[in-house]
Amino acid sequence: MYRNSVSLPSISTYLFALAPLTAAALWGGLYGVSKWGFDAIPPLTLAFLRVLVGAAALLPIVRLRYPRREFTRRDCLGFLTLGAVVAASLATQFLGTAFTTASQGSLITVLTPIFTILLGVALLGEELSPRLVAGIVTATAGTVIVLSGQYHLTELAGVATTGILMLLLASATWALYTVLGKPLIERYSALETATYSCVAAVPMLAVLVPVEFTRTGTSLRAIEFTPQVILAVLYLGVLGTAAAWYCWYKGLEFVDASVISAFFFIQPIVGAVFGATLLGESLGSRFVLGGVVMAVGVYFVSTESNP
């Protein structure tokens, strides 16, 4: 009897990690898929199609799950704010991705949890325990070790300054999206918060599409929607947006934004595995070493005591 009373809380401690782990795994292939999509679709247009497909996938589900839900004016404004923040994050992410290399994109990704922790402390009043700080530092070190084995870290100081600045802004705004979503998730649900922020982002990104077409001299008719391009858009919208955003916010139903941020480190790890599996890229000994170090850091964070 005593053993059961101890084991059940221990199991529940780890269950929250499944959702953000799933989100990170789905995001692991985003960089490659985005680069693939850019061959046919301009970045901002692809970002618009991504949220459009994501909203179309989420909205019917949330309407069936919560058919009679009503929101206050304050909360509607909150969803609109989240939509504006995530629209800015996607726009800068896709523009930055188009202007940089894989190594630069992966290295900038490491900064997202740091931004999340700082904003969680500043905006939500979250406390950082020594264990949490140690876990974040360890996970950061592990991820850098992995990336240093794949890429040349000196490439971060390359010529793609605009792209790097865009990716920095994308990291900061995604951290803000994570932190600002916490109060709405607590009042409603992860599903509703992910859905309505995604829906709000659709018209915000839509207005950028004709601007992009004018500047690039392209048009919607000029885009060739081959099966490969359609598959890329579906991956970005259904898996990379609808499923991943819900899973990411689902983790926030159980723990602080500072804790959930550690799982973002897994994204470049999964991306490296995708590269090895689909593109035949070599992982090397640094991948194994860095992966172990990163896993230790995530373990420290995921076993941090939370209500």
C-alpha positions as CSV (number, residue, x, y, z in Angstrom):
1,M,0.0,0.0,0.0
2,Y,2.8,2.4,0.9
3,R,4.6,1.6,-2.4
4,N,1.5,2.5,-4.5
5,S,1.0,5.8,-2.7
6,V,4.6,6.7,-3.6
7,S,4.6,5.5,-7.2
8,L,1.5,7.2,-8.4
9,P,2.6,10.8,-7.8
10,S,6.0,9.9,-9.3
11,I,4.3,8.7,-12.5
12,S,2.1,11.8,-12.7
13,T,5.2,14.0,-12.4
14,Y,6.4,12.8,-15.8
15,L,3.1,12.7,-17.7
16,F,3.1,16.4,-18.4
17,A,6.4,16.0,-20.3
18,L,4.7,14.0,-23.1
19,A,2.9,16.9,-24.6
20,P,5.9,19.3,-25.0
21,L,8.1,16.4,-26.0
22,T,5.6,15.7,-28.8
23,A,5.6,19.4,-29.8
24,A,9.4,19.5,-29.9
25,A,9.5,16.3,-32.0
26,L,7.0,17.8,-34.5
27,W,8.9,21.0,-34.7
28,G,12.2,19.1,-35.3
29,G,11.4,18.8,-39.0
30,L,10.1,22.3,-39.5
31,Y,13.3,23.9,-40.7
32,G,13.8,21.4,-43.5
33,V,10.2,21.4,-44.5
34,S,10.1,25.2,-44.5
35,K,13.2,25.4,-46.7
36,W,11.5,22.9,-49.0
37,G,8.4,25.0,-49.2
38,F,10.3,28.2,-49.9
39,D,11.3,26.8,-53.3
40,A,7.7,27.2,-54.4
41,I,6.1,29.7,-51.9
42,P,7.5,33.0,-50.6
43,P,8.1,33.0,-46.8
44,L,5.2,35.2,-45.6
45,T,2.8,33.5,-47.9
46,L,3.9,30.1,-46.5
47,A,3.5,31.4,-43.0
48,F,-0.1,32.5,-43.8
49,L,-0.9,29.1,-45.3
50,R,0.5,27.4,-42.3
51,V,-1.8,29.2,-39.8
52,L,-4.8,29.0,-42.2
53,V,-4.4,25.2,-42.4
54,G,-3.8,25.1,-38.6
55,A,-6.8,27.1,-37.8
56,A,-9.0,25.0,-40.1
57,A,-7.8,21.9,-38.3
58,L,-8.3,23.2,-34.8
59,L,-11.5,25.3,-35.0
60,P,-14.0,22.4,-35.7
61,I,-12.5,20.4,-32.8
62,V,-12.7,23.2,-30.3
63,R,-16.3,24.0,-31.4
64,L,-17.3,20.4,-30.8
65,R,-15.4,20.3,-27.5
66,Y,-16.7,23.6,-26.1
67,P,-19.8,24.5,-28.1
68,R,-21.3,27.0,-25.6
69,R,-18.1,28.8,-24.4
70,E,-18.3,32.6,-24.0
71,F,-15.4,34.9,-23.5
72,T,-15.1,38.2,-21.7
73,R,-14.0,41.3,-23.7
74,R,-10.7,41.2,-21.8
75,D,-10.1,37.6,-22.8
76,C,-11.0,38.2,-26.4
77,L,-8.4,41.0,-26.4
78,G,-6.0,38.5,-24.9
79,F,-6.5,36.0,-27.8
80,L,-6.0,38.9,-30.3
81,T,-2.8,39.8,-28.5
82,L,-1.6,36.2,-28.7
83,G,-2.5,36.2,-32.4
84,A,-0.5,39.3,-33.1
85,V,2.5,37.9,-31.1
86,V,2.5,34.6,-32.9
87,A,2.0,36.2,-36.3
88,A,5.1,38.3,-35.7
89,S,6.9,35.2,-34.5
90,L,6.0,33.2,-37.6
91,A,6.7,36.0,-40.0
92,T,10.2,36.7,-38.6
93,Q,10.9,33.0,-38.3
94,F,10.1,32.3,-41.9
95,L,11.9,35.4,-43.2
96,G,14.9,34.5,-41.0
97,T,14.9,30.9,-42.2
98,A,14.9,32.1,-45.8
99,F,17.9,34.3,-45.2
100,T,20.1,31.9,-43.1
101,T,21.7,28.5,-43.1
102,A,20.6,25.5,-41.1
103,S,23.4,26.0,-38.6
104,Q,22.4,29.6,-37.9
105,G,18.8,28.7,-37.5
106,S,19.5,25.9,-35.1
107,L,21.9,27.9,-33.0
108,I,19.4,30.8,-32.6
109,T,16.7,28.2,-31.5
110,V,18.8,27.6,-28.4
111,L,18.0,31.1,-27.2
112,T,14.2,30.6,-27.1
113,P,14.1,28.9,-23.6
114,I,16.3,31.6,-22.2
115,F,13.9,34.3,-23.4
116,T,11.0,32.2,-22.0
117,I,12.6,32.0,-18.6
118,L,13.3,35.7,-18.4
119,L,9.8,36.6,-19.5
120,G,8.3,34.0,-17.1
121,V,10.1,35.6,-14.2
122,A,9.3,39.2,-15.3
123,L,5.7,38.8,-16.4
124,L,4.4,35.9,-14.3
125,G,6.5,36.2,-11.2
126,E,7.8,32.6,-11.6
127,E,10.6,31.6,-9.2
128,L,13.8,29.9,-10.4
129,S,15.1,27.2,-8.1
130,P,18.8,26.1,-8.2
131,R,17.7,22.8,-9.7
132,L,15.8,24.5,-12.5
133,V,18.7,26.9,-13.3
134,A,21.1,23.9,-13.3
135,G,18.8,22.0,-15.6
136,I,18.5,24.9,-18.1
137,V,22.2,25.5,-18.1
138,T,23.0,21.8,-18.6
139,A,20.4,21.4,-21.4
140,T,21.8,24.5,-23.1
141,A,25.3,23.1,-23.0
142,G,24.2,19.7,-24.3
143,T,22.4,21.3,-27.3
144,V,25.4,23.5,-28.2
145,I,27.6,20.4,-28.1
146,V,25.3,18.6,-30.5
147,L,25.1,21.6,-32.9
148,S,28.9,22.1,-32.8
149,G,29.3,18.6,-34.0
150,Q,26.9,19.2,-37.0
151,Y,27.9,22.8,-37.9
152,H,30.7,25.3,-37.6
153,L,29.7,27.7,-34.8
154,T,31.6,30.5,-36.5
155,E,28.9,30.6,-39.1
156,L,26.8,32.5,-36.6
157,A,28.9,35.5,-37.4
158,G,28.4,35.1,-41.1
159,V,27.0,37.6,-43.6
160,A,23.3,36.9,-43.0
161,T,22.9,39.6,-40.3
162,T,19.3,40.4,-41.3
163,G,18.3,36.7,-41.1
164,I,19.9,36.3,-37.7
165,L,18.2,39.4,-36.3
166,M,14.9,38.0,-37.7
167,L,15.4,34.7,-35.9
168,L,16.3,36.4,-32.7
169,L,13.1,38.3,-32.9
170,A,11.2,35.1,-33.7
171,S,12.7,33.4,-30.6
172,A,11.8,36.3,-28.4
173,T,8.2,36.6,-29.7
174,W,7.7,32.8,-29.4
175,A,8.8,33.0,-25.8
176,L,6.3,35.9,-25.3
177,Y,3.6,33.7,-26.9
178,T,4.4,31.0,-24.4
179,V,4.3,33.2,-21.4
180,L,1.3,35.3,-22.3
181,G,-0.7,32.2,-23.0
182,K,-0.4,30.9,-19.5
183,P,-3.2,33.0,-17.9
184,L,-5.7,32.2,-20.7
185,I,-4.8,28.5,-20.4
186,E,-5.6,28.5,-16.7
187,R,-8.9,30.2,-17.3
188,Y,-10.0,28.1,-20.3
189,S,-7.9,25.4,-21.8
190,A,-4.8,24.7,-24.0
191,L,-7.0,23.7,-26.9
192,E,-9.0,26.9,-26.9
193,T,-6.0,29.1,-26.3
194,A,-4.0,27.5,-29.2
195,T,-7.1,27.6,-31.5
196,Y,-8.2,31.2,-31.0
197,S,-4.7,32.6,-31.1
198,C,-4.1,30.7,-34.4
199,V,-7.4,32.0,-35.8
200,A,-6.5,35.5,-34.8
201,A,-3.2,35.3,-36.6
202,V,-4.8,34.3,-39.9
203,P,-6.0,37.8,-41.0
204,M,-2.8,39.4,-39.6
205,L,-0.6,37.3,-41.8
206,A,-3.1,37.5,-44.7
207,V,-2.5,41.3,-45.1
208,L,1.2,40.7,-45.6
209,V,0.7,38.3,-48.5
210,P,-0.2,41.0,-51.2
211,V,2.7,43.1,-49.9
212,E,5.1,40.3,-50.4
213,F,3.7,39.5,-53.8
214,T,4.2,43.2,-54.8
215,R,7.8,43.3,-53.5
216,T,8.8,39.9,-55.1
217,G,6.8,40.3,-58.3
218,T,5.0,37.0,-57.8
219,S,1.3,36.0,-57.5
220,L,-0.8,33.2,-56.1
221,R,-1.4,31.9,-59.6
222,A,2.4,31.6,-60.1
223,I,2.7,29.2,-57.3
224,E,2.8,25.6,-58.5
225,F,1.1,23.4,-55.9
226,T,2.7,20.1,-56.6
227,P,2.0,17.1,-54.3
228,Q,5.3,17.8,-52.5
229,V,4.4,21.4,-51.8
230,I,0.9,20.5,-50.6
231,L,2.4,17.9,-48.3
232,A,4.8,20.5,-46.9
233,V,2.0,22.9,-46.3
234,L,-0.1,20.2,-44.6
235,Y,2.9,19.2,-42.4
236,L,3.4,22.8,-41.4
237,G,-0.3,23.5,-40.7
238,V,-1.6,20.3,-39.3
239,L,1.4,18.9,-37.4
240,G,3.7,21.8,-37.0
241,T,0.9,24.2,-35.9
242,A,-2.4,22.6,-34.9
243,A,-1.0,19.6,-33.1
244,A,2.3,21.1,-31.9
245,W,0.8,24.4,-30.6
246,Y,-1.9,22.4,-28.7
247,C,0.7,20.1,-27.2
248,W,3.0,22.9,-26.2
249,Y,0.2,24.8,-24.4
250,K,-1.1,21.5,-22.9
251,G,2.2,21.3,-21.0
252,L,1.5,24.7,-19.6
253,E,-1.6,23.4,-18.0
254,F,0.6,21.5,-15.5
255,V,3.8,23.5,-15.1
256,D,5.4,27.0,-15.3
257,A,6.6,28.5,-18.5
258,S,10.1,28.3,-17.2
259,V,9.9,24.6,-16.8
260,I,8.2,24.0,-20.2
261,S,10.9,26.0,-21.9
262,A,13.5,23.3,-21.4
263,F,11.7,20.9,-23.8
264,F,12.4,23.4,-26.6
265,F,16.0,22.2,-26.5
266,I,14.9,18.9,-28.0
267,Q,13.8,20.5,-31.2
268,P,17.3,20.8,-32.8
269,I,18.1,17.3,-31.5
270,V,15.1,15.8,-33.3
271,G,16.0,17.9,-36.4
272,A,19.4,16.3,-36.4
273,V,17.9,12.8,-36.2
274,F,15.6,13.7,-39.1
275,G,18.6,14.8,-41.1
276,A,20.4,11.6,-40.4
277,T,17.4,9.5,-41.2
278,L,16.1,11.2,-44.3
279,L,19.2,12.9,-45.7
280,G,21.9,10.4,-44.6
281,E,23.7,13.0,-42.5
282,S,26.3,11.8,-40.0
283,L,25.6,12.5,-36.4
284,G,29.0,11.8,-34.9
285,S,30.2,11.4,-31.3
286,R,29.3,14.9,-30.3
287,F,25.6,14.2,-31.0
288,V,25.7,11.3,-28.5
289,L,27.6,13.3,-25.9
290,G,25.5,16.4,-26.3
291,G,22.3,14.4,-26.3
292,V,23.2,12.7,-23.0
293,V,24.1,16.1,-21.4
294,M,20.9,17.7,-22.8
295,A,18.8,14.8,-21.5
296,V,20.3,15.2,-18.0
297,G,19.3,18.9,-18.1
298,V,15.8,18.2,-19.2
299,Y,15.5,15.5,-16.5
300,F,16.5,18.1,-13.8
301,V,13.8,20.5,-15.1
302,S,11.1,17.9,-15.6
303,T,11.5,16.5,-12.1
304,E,11.3,20.0,-10.6
305,S,8.6,20.1,-8.0
306,N,5.5,21.8,-9.5
307,P,1.8,22.0,-8.3
